Amino acid sequence: MEETTMILVTGATGNVGGKVLALLRADGHKVRALTRDPGRAAFDGGADLEVVAADLGRPETLAPALDGVQKVFLMSLGANKATHDAHLVAAAREAGVEHIVQLSTLGVEMAEDAESNPLGHWHRVAEEALRDSGIAWTILRPNGFMSMNLGWAESIKAEGVARGPLADVPEAIVDPRDIAEVAVRALTGEGHRGQVYDLTGPQALTAREQLAVLGSLLGRDLRFETVPLSVQREMMLRHFSEETVNGVIRTLQEAIEHGSELHGRLSPDVRRVLGREPRSFAAWAHDHLHLYRP
Ligand SMILES: NC(=O)c1ccc[n+]([C@@H]2O[C@H](COP(=O)([O-])OP(=O)(O)OC[C@H]3O[C@@H](n4cnc5c(N)ncnc54)[C@H](OP(=O)(O)O)[C@@H]3O)[C@@H](O)[C@H]2O)c1
């Protein structure tokens, strides 16, 4: 890749975007981090990093963020996903961006209507905006993130209990570090344009089995308590908009009623791109164990 290529990273203060940013910087690429609030964002200093204030919900802020940019890592959240990605893609076209690597979600091809699978449908519309743009694209469709289990940390520390709506649905959850590594390969390597990658871990595990892995590493007996969807909904409403929460609850309901063949399936794509096996949940848990210790 040319030394002069500037890569814009959205979600740069977040989970996957933060890791994409760190990997690109470590490899010496020119990067610009997008955040709504540079004052709040805690980026390590260094002349290599440009920080830009912009908001995917405010299209007028995006032209300056994209000025001089050739490549973008694009992520956005929840019910705003389709609108926010469409804003970025439109501004990127204007700015002459060459290639966008978009974070989507597993199963988009099956999310035909917003009614039965709102979550998948938001991502599907977002993908369509990019594919129709004329800009080169790579689409990453991850399964559930291993890091979602950090939501159990407080109750595990305090009570030895994890709570969630899905106890026994196997999911080949993926390490966000693998997602970020694939994103960086797609942004900086050859042969990834026009590719869709399904990103999973190496093993399908139910929530109870994930908890057993954590319990064995911690040397503690941990218990799983199934939470009714109504309670889960109230908990989520403390953090997310009603539209986003309703969409997620609808998707969870589908998984409870019909299981999830899709989410239990193993994909070869992490191995295809990175040339190694995806990280296991045991490896993820080992590296994050301190967060679960009282
Ligand atoms: N979690 C899962 O299990 C899972 C599974 C499959 C797919 N996904 C998809 O992965 C994505 C979530 O990735 P993640 O966990 O890395 O997200 P995250 O850590 O929750 O990302 C938060 C980031 O979003 C940025 N952001 C929020 N609103 C913004 C706005 N209006 N304009 C610009 N930036 C904004 C924040 O930036 P500032 O606050 O700095 O502005 C922050 O950097 C979602 O699209 C989700 O559907 C998740």
The ligand as an SDF file (V2000), in Angstrom:
LIG
                    3D

 48 52  0  0  0  0  0  0  0  0999 V2000
  -21.8370   -7.2200   19.7580 N   0  0  0  0  0  0  0  0  0  0  0  0
  -22.0440   -8.2740   18.9910 C   0  0  0  0  0  0  0  0  0  0  0  0
  -22.1390   -9.4140   19.4580 O   0  0  0  0  0  0  0  0  0  0  0  0
  -22.1730   -8.0590   17.4900 C   0  0  0  0  0  0  0  0  0  0  0  0
  -22.3440   -9.1600   16.6420 C   0  0  0  0  0  0  0  0  0  0  0  0
  -22.4210   -8.9430   15.2610 C   0  0  0  0  0  0  0  0  0  0  0  0
  -22.3450   -7.6490   14.7590 C   0  0  0  0  0  0  0  0  0  0  0  0
  -22.1880   -6.5990   15.6170 N   0  0  0  0  0  0  0  0  0  0  0  0
  -22.1380   -5.2470   15.0620 C   0  0  0  0  0  0  0  0  0  0  0  0
  -20.9260   -4.6280   15.4490 O   0  0  0  0  0  0  0  0  0  0  0  0
  -21.1460   -3.2490   15.6800 C   0  0  0  0  0  0  0  0  0  0  0  0
  -20.7160   -2.8860   17.0890 C   0  0  0  0  0  0  0  0  0  0  0  0
  -19.3080   -2.8990   17.1590 O   0  0  0  0  0  0  0  0  0  0  0  0
  -18.5180   -2.4820   18.4740 P   0  0  0  0  0  0  0  0  0  0  0  0
  -18.8380   -3.4510   19.5620 O   0  0  0  0  0  0  0  0  0  0  0  0
  -17.1070   -2.2660   18.0840 O   0  0  0  0  0  0  0  0  0  0  0  0
  -19.2320   -1.1360   18.8490 O   0  0  0  0  0  0  0  0  0  0  0  0
  -19.0040   -0.1950   20.1240 P   0  0  0  0  0  0  0  0  0  0  0  0
  -17.7350   -0.4810   20.8250 O   0  0  0  0  0  0  0  0  0  0  0  0
  -20.2600   -0.1930   20.9200 O   0  0  0  0  0  0  0  0  0  0  0  0
  -18.8390    1.1900   19.3510 O   0  0  0  0  0  0  0  0  0  0  0  0
  -19.0920    2.3740   19.8720 C   0  0  0  0  0  0  0  0  0  0  0  0
  -18.4790    3.3640   18.8690 C   0  0  0  0  0  0  0  0  0  0  0  0
  -19.5220    3.9340   18.0770 O   0  0  0  0  0  0  0  0  0  0  0  0
  -19.1990    5.2930   17.9130 C   0  0  0  0  0  0  0  0  0  0  0  0
  -20.4240    6.0310   17.6400 N   0  0  0  0  0  0  0  0  0  0  0  0
  -21.6220    5.8950   18.2580 C   0  0  0  0  0  0  0  0  0  0  0  0
  -22.5120    6.7560   17.7320 N   0  0  0  0  0  0  0  0  0  0  0  0
  -21.8460    7.4590   16.7730 C   0  0  0  0  0  0  0  0  0  0  0  0
  -22.2200    8.4990   15.8850 C   0  0  0  0  0  0  0  0  0  0  0  0
  -23.4660    9.0040   15.8740 N   0  0  0  0  0  0  0  0  0  0  0  0
  -21.2810    8.9740   15.0310 N   0  0  0  0  0  0  0  0  0  0  0  0
  -20.0100    8.4930   15.0330 C   0  0  0  0  0  0  0  0  0  0  0  0
  -19.6060    7.4960   15.8520 N   0  0  0  0  0  0  0  0  0  0  0  0
  -20.5200    6.9990   16.7080 C   0  0  0  0  0  0  0  0  0  0  0  0
  -18.5740    5.6960   19.2260 C   0  0  0  0  0  0  0  0  0  0  0  0
  -17.7560    6.8090   19.0020 O   0  0  0  0  0  0  0  0  0  0  0  0
  -17.6860    8.1180   19.9590 P   0  0  0  0  0  0  0  0  0  0  0  0
  -18.5040    7.8250   21.1970 O   0  0  0  0  0  0  0  0  0  0  0  0
  -16.2260    8.2760   20.2420 O   0  0  0  0  0  0  0  0  0  0  0  0
  -18.2420    9.2030   19.1150 O   0  0  0  0  0  0  0  0  0  0  0  0
  -17.7440    4.4510   19.5690 C   0  0  0  0  0  0  0  0  0  0  0  0
  -16.4460    4.5510   19.0250 O   0  0  0  0  0  0  0  0  0  0  0  0
  -22.6410   -3.0000   15.4410 C   0  0  0  0  0  0  0  0  0  0  0  0
  -22.8870   -2.5920   14.1290 O   0  0  0  0  0  0  0  0  0  0  0  0
  -23.2270   -4.3740   15.6810 C   0  0  0  0  0  0  0  0  0  0  0  0
  -24.4570   -4.5810   15.0560 O   0  0  0  0  0  0  0  0  0  0  0  0
  -22.0960   -6.7780   16.9600 C   0  0  0  0  0  0  0  0  0  0  0  0
  1  2  1  0
  2  3  2  0
  2  4  1  0
  4  5  1  0
  4 48  2  0
  5  6  2  0
  6  7  1  0
  7  8  2  0
  8  9  1  0
  8 48  1  0
  9 10  1  0
  9 46  1  0
 10 11  1  0
 11 12  1  0
 11 44  1  0
 12 13  1  0
 13 14  1  0
 14 15  2  0
 14 16  1  0
 14 17  1  0
 17 18  1  0
 18 19  2  0
 18 20  1  0
 18 21  1  0
 21 22  1  0
 22 23  1  0
 23 24  1  0
 23 42  1  0
 24 25  1  0
 25 26  1  0
 25 36  1  0
 26 27  1  0
 26 35  1  0
 27 28  2  0
 28 29  1  0
 29 30  1  0
 29 35  2  0
 30 31  1  0
 30 32  2  0
 32 33  1  0
 33 34  2  0
 34 35  1  0
 36 37  1  0
 36 42  1  0
 37 38  1  0
 38 39  2  0
 38 40  1  0
 38 41  1  0
 42 43  1  0
 44 45  1  0
 44 46  1  0
 46 47  1  0
M  CHG  2   8   1  16  -1
M  END
$$$$
